[in-house]
Amino acid sequence: MASIFIASLTYTVPIEQVDAVLADHLAWLKAGHEAGHFLAWGPREPRDGGLIFLKAASRAEAEALLMSDPFMLHQLADLTITQWTPRFVGPGLEAFSG
């Protein structure tokens, strides 16, 4: 059974460097969603990083997926991964039930 992970990225470079790779990052996110891994994503406010909610069979799989992010490949952000076990999901959020 898949687990849910929350990836928190914090930019370590000026936003202009992030923006230069943003199109590749968004394409990577869409591909991960189509593969069934990424459930939701978006920037934090203020725009100093972002969050990705994903499903993976293990923490090792989540780490491998996330390290293939163009932001990580170009060393633009720090990454924190939190494993999450939802105890309740409301209507419309069934994808988060693991």
Beta strands, then each sheet from edge to edge (+ up, - down):
strand 1: 3-11
strand 2: 38-43
strand 3: 49-56
strand 4: 77-84
sheet 1: 2+ 3- 1+ 4-
end
